[in-house]
Amino acid sequence: MKCLAITAEGLEQLAKQEIKEILNKTALTKKTVVFFDAEKKELVEFAYKARSVKRILLLIANITITTEKTKTIQLINAAIKDYDFSALVSSKSFKVECKRFGNHQFNSLEIAGEISKTIAAKSNAVISLNAPEVIFHCYIHNNNLYFGLDIAGFNLSKRDYNIFNTQNSLNGAIAYSLMRDAELKEGETLLNHYANSGAVAIETALFLTNKSVNFYKKDKFLTAKLWNIDLKQFDKIKAANTKIICYDKSMHNITALKKNAQIAGIHKELSIGRVDTEWLDTKIDEKSVDKVIAALPIPSKVIGDKDIAPVYKEFFYQLDYVLKKKHLIVIIIEKDELLKECMDKFEIIAEKKVLQGMREYKVFIMKRKD
């Protein structure tokens, strides 16, 4: 079966990697989407285990559209008119959701409504906006339209543990990607400084223990119910021997982190503390950290350019003390102009951008200069 993974921009290659790791299948990437083939059980397994994706679809239509409403609806109807929807929904209730990015002469509700009418006409199913048994998803990215059965029925990148937020809280999928960028291995020590509400640390602990980010919401997977697939068979939780140190100078952030980790069920895997950057060398042994991940602050109304530069310099000064000689640092930041002026003994070896909603972040992978 043709399948589609929808990702945040910048995470396409990681989603492709996960498809290989979980299903041992190859995939093709396009901006914000990844194409692959899978059978029903494999598709549900991937939706349950994947950490870098927003939606997983059983792909029904993949077409190029225009910005004009009438023409686009004609193209959609032509693409789905021969599809046997009764095989998926039969007499069940359903709804169609639509997420749209780009400039178009129509809105998401109009497209969802038109597709809903077609499905209802081609099956015995009824539209239910409040409690559907089946959910279809239409994803429009500029002039590309993808439509299919939503395997989970909800946005997989939104984590249940992310209840207590801070101003700079990261999306779970993006936080997970930072850990993969750091190439963290079993037995290593990770320092997650400027930990905010804990997404990076929590995602790291969940990954290393092989615990699904969907562990506590199995009952929400509509297609698993539809296809009678028990998600418990995919759980193979293990112990982890990696030390995860989570520090932040804000007590508000630390409180949020502790609560979120408790909700995720991995608080025992984390070492959490309120620590200012300048005190890192008193809390951590010299050259004892393998990897560092940090969401650095940026200039704001509270702290200006002239005040943020010393913060960056102190951060790198402390890392020079605690980090092992040739190991990696992963930085995520919105504005990088001053950062590059304060790196001193470190250099950027790779960089990319990722989008969280409308916020664009830059991710830098660094190491010590030779």
C-alpha positions in Angstrom: 0.0 0.0 0.0 1.2 3.5 -0.8 1.8 5.5 2.4 2.8 9.0 3.4 4.5 10.5 6.4 4.0 14.3 7.0 6.7 16.1 8.9 7.9 19.5 10.0 10.1 21.1 7.4 13.6 20.1 8.1 12.8 16.6 9.6 12.2 14.8 6.3 15.5 12.9 6.3 15.0 11.8 9.9 11.5 10.5 9.1 13.1 8.6 6.2 15.7 7.2 8.6 12.9 6.1 11.1 11.1 4.2 8.3 14.3 2.3 7.7 14.9 1.6 11.4 11.4 0.6 12.3 10.1 -1.1 9.1 13.4 -1.8 7.2 11.9 -0.1 4.2 13.3 2.5 1.8 11.5 5.9 1.3 11.5 9.0 -0.9 11.4 12.5 0.5 9.8 15.7 -0.7 9.4 19.0 1.2 7.6 18.1 4.4 6.5 14.6 3.3 8.0 11.1 2.9 6.6 8.4 0.7 6.9 4.7 1.5 5.1 1.3 1.0 3.7 -0.7 3.9 1.1 -3.3 4.8 -1.7 -2.5 7.4 0.1 -3.9 10.4 3.4 -2.1 9.4 1.6 1.1 8.9 0.0 1.1 12.3 3.3 0.0 13.9 5.1 2.9 12.3 2.5 5.4 13.4 2.7 4.1 17.0 6.5 4.1 17.1 7.6 7.1 15.0 8.8 10.2 16.8 9.6 12.6 14.0 6.3 12.8 12.2 3.0 14.7 12.3 0.7 12.4 10.4 0.8 9.0 8.8 -1.6 8.4 5.9 -2.7 5.5 3.8 -2.3 7.5 0.6 -5.4 7.7 -1.6 -4.5 10.8 -3.7 -1.3 12.7 -4.5 -2.0 15.4 -7.0 -0.9 18.9 -8.2 -3.6 21.6 -7.7 -4.1 25.2 -8.6 -4.9 28.2 -6.4 -8.4 28.4 -7.8 -11.2 26.7 -5.9 -13.4 25.2 -8.6 -10.5 23.8 -10.6 -8.9 22.3 -7.4 -12.2 20.6 -6.4 -12.5 19.1 -10.0 -9.0 17.8 -9.7 -9.7 16.2 -6.3 -12.9 14.6 -7.4 -11.2 13.2 -10.5 -8.5 11.7 -8.3 -10.8 10.0 -5.8 -13.9 9.2 -7.9 -12.9 5.5 -8.5 -11.7 4.8 -5.0 -13.7 2.2 -3.0 -14.3 4.1 0.3 -16.7 1.5 1.5 -13.7 -0.8 2.0 -12.5 1.6 4.7 -15.5 3.2 6.2 -18.4 0.9 5.3 -21.3 2.0 7.6 -19.1 3.8 10.1 -19.0 7.5 10.8 -16.1 9.6 9.5 -14.8 13.1 9.1 -12.3 14.8 6.8 -9.7 17.2 8.2 -7.6 19.5 6.1 -4.4 21.3 6.8 -3.3 23.9 4.3 -0.1 25.9 3.7 0.3 28.4 1.0 -1.8 31.0 -0.8 -5.1 29.7 -2.3 -8.5 31.0 -3.2 -10.2 28.5 -0.9 -9.9 27.5 2.7 -9.4 24.2 4.5 -13.0 23.8 5.5 -14.2 24.1 1.9 -11.9 21.4 0.7 -12.8 19.1 3.7 -16.5 19.6 3.0 -16.2 18.8 -0.7 -14.3 15.6 0.0 -16.7 14.6 2.8 -19.6 14.8 0.4 -17.8 12.6 -2.1 -17.0 9.9 0.5 -20.6 9.9 1.9 -22.0 9.5 -1.7 -19.7 6.6 -2.4 -20.3 4.7 0.8 -22.9 4.1 3.5 -20.9 6.1 6.0 -22.2 9.2 7.7 -20.3 12.4 8.5 -19.6 12.9 12.2 -17.6 16.0 13.3 -17.6 15.2 17.0 -17.0 11.5 17.4 -16.0 9.9 14.1 -14.9 6.3 13.9 -12.6 7.0 10.9 -10.6 10.2 10.1 -9.4 11.2 6.6 -6.7 13.8 6.3 -6.1 16.2 3.4 -2.7 18.0 3.5 -2.1 20.9 1.1 1.4 22.3 0.8 1.5 25.1 -1.9 0.4 23.3 -5.1 0.8 19.7 -3.8 -2.3 17.9 -2.3 -2.0 14.7 -0.4 -5.1 12.9 0.8 -5.6 9.6 2.7 -6.7 7.7 5.7 -5.2 9.1 8.9 -3.7 6.1 10.7 -3.6 7.6 14.2 -6.3 10.3 13.7 -4.4 13.0 15.5 -1.2 15.0 15.3 1.6 12.7 16.3 4.1 15.4 17.0 1.9 16.8 19.9 2.9 15.0 23.0 0.6 14.2 25.9 3.4 15.0 28.4 3.8 18.6 27.1 1.3 20.1 29.6 3.4 22.6 31.4 4.9 24.9 28.9 7.4 27.7 28.9 7.8 30.5 26.3 10.4 28.6 24.4 9.0 25.1 24.7 10.0 22.9 21.8 7.7 20.6 19.8 8.3 16.9 20.7 9.4 15.9 17.2 11.9 18.7 16.9 13.3 18.0 20.3 13.7 14.4 19.3 15.5 15.4 16.1 18.1 17.3 18.2 19.0 14.2 20.1 19.4 12.3 16.9 21.6 15.1 15.5 23.8 14.7 18.6 24.3 11.0 17.7 23.8 10.1 21.4 24.8 6.5 22.2 24.1 4.1 25.0 26.3 4.7 28.0 27.1 8.3 27.2 26.4 11.3 29.3 24.2 14.1 27.9 24.0 17.6 29.2 20.7 19.3 28.2 21.4 22.9 29.4 18.7 25.6 28.9 16.4 22.6 29.2 13.2 24.8 29.2 10.2 22.5 29.8 12.1 19.4 29.2 11.2 18.2 25.7 14.8 17.3 24.7 15.5 15.4 27.9 12.1 13.6 27.8 12.4 12.6 24.2 15.9 11.3 24.8 14.8 9.2 27.8 11.8 7.8 25.8 14.0 6.9 22.9 16.7 5.2 24.9 14.2 3.2 26.9 12.4 2.3 23.6 9.1 3.7 25.1 6.7 5.0 22.5 5.7 8.6 22.8 2.1 7.2 22.3 2.4 4.7 25.1 -0.5 6.2 27.1 -2.8 7.0 24.2 -3.2 3.6 22.5 -7.0 4.0 22.7 -6.9 7.0 20.5 -5.5 5.2 17.4 -8.7 4.9 15.4 -7.2 2.7 12.6 -5.8 0.2 15.0 -9.4 -0.3 16.2 -10.7 -0.4 12.6 -8.2 -3.1 11.6 -8.2 -4.9 15.0 -4.5 -4.4 15.7 -3.3 -4.6 19.3 -0.7 -1.9 19.9 0.6 -3.6 23.0 2.5 -6.0 20.8 4.8 -3.2 19.7 5.9 -2.3 23.2 9.4 -3.5 24.1 10.6 -1.2 26.8 14.1 -1.6 28.1 16.4 -0.1 30.7 18.8 2.7 29.6 22.3 3.3 31.1 22.7 6.8 29.6 23.0 9.7 32.1 20.8 12.6 31.1 21.5 15.9 33.0 18.9 18.6 32.7 19.8 22.1 33.9 18.1 25.4 33.6 18.6 28.7 35.5 14.8 29.3 35.8 12.9 27.6 38.6 9.7 28.0 36.6 11.3 25.9 33.8 12.6 23.3 36.1 9.2 22.9 37.8 7.6 22.5 34.3 10.3 20.0 33.3 9.7 17.8 36.5 6.0 17.8 36.0 6.2 16.9 32.3 8.7 14.1 33.0 6.4 12.7 35.6 3.5 12.6 33.1 5.8 10.9 30.5 6.7 8.3 33.1 10.5 8.7 32.7 11.3 11.1 35.6 13.6 8.5 37.2 15.8 8.6 34.1 16.7 12.3 34.4 19.0 14.2 36.7 17.3 17.6 37.1 18.5 20.8 38.7 18.3 24.6 38.7 21.8 25.6 37.7 23.2 28.8 36.2 25.6 28.5 33.4 28.5 29.9 35.3 28.2 27.1 37.9 28.3 24.2 35.5 32.0 23.5 36.3 31.1 23.1 40.0 28.3 20.6 39.3 29.9 18.5 36.5 33.3 16.9 36.5 35.9 18.0 34.0 35.7 16.3 30.5 32.9 14.0 31.7 30.1 15.0 29.2 29.8 13.3 25.8 27.1 15.4 24.2 25.5 18.7 24.8 22.1 20.0 23.6 21.0 23.5 24.3 18.1 25.8 23.3 20.0 29.1 23.7 18.2 32.3 24.6 18.2 35.2 22.1 18.2 39.0 22.5 14.9 40.3 23.7 13.3 43.3 25.4 14.5 41.8 28.7 18.1 41.1 27.6 19.7 43.0 24.8 22.5 42.3 22.4 25.2 43.7 24.7 24.0 41.5 27.5 23.4 38.3 25.6 27.0 38.0 24.2 28.5 37.4 27.7 25.9 34.7 28.2 27.0 32.9 25.0 30.7 33.3 25.9 30.2 31.9 29.4 28.3 28.9 27.9 31.1 28.0 25.6 33.7 28.6 28.3 31.9 26.1 30.6 31.5 23.6 27.8 35.3 23.7 27.2 35.6 22.5 30.7 32.9 19.8 30.9 32.8 18.4 27.4 35.1 15.6 26.3 37.7 16.5 23.7 36.0 15.5 20.3 32.4 15.2 21.2 29.4 17.1 19.8 27.3 20.1 20.7 23.8 20.7 19.2 22.4 24.2 19.5 19.0 25.3 18.5 18.4 29.0 18.2 16.2 31.6 16.4 18.8 34.3 15.8 22.5 33.3 15.4 24.3 36.5 14.5 25.9 37.0 18.0 26.3 33.3 18.6 28.9 32.9 15.9 30.9 35.7 17.4 31.2 34.0 20.7 32.1 30.4 19.8 35.8 30.8 20.5 37.2 27.2 20.6 34.3 25.6 18.8 33.3 25.4 15.2 30.1 24.5 13.2 30.4 21.3 11.3 26.8 21.1 10.0 23.6 23.2 10.2 20.0 23.1 9.1 16.7 24.9 9.6 13.6 23.5 11.1 10.1 25.0 11.3 7.9 24.9 14.4 4.6 26.3 13.3 5.6 29.7 11.8 8.8 30.0 13.9 12.0 29.2 12.1 14.9 27.8 14.1 18.5 27.2 13.1 20.2 24.0 14.3 24.0 24.0 14.6 26.1 20.9 15.2 29.5 21.8 16.6 32.7 20.4 17.9 36.0 21.7 19.2 38.4 23.1 16.7 41.3 20.8 16.0 
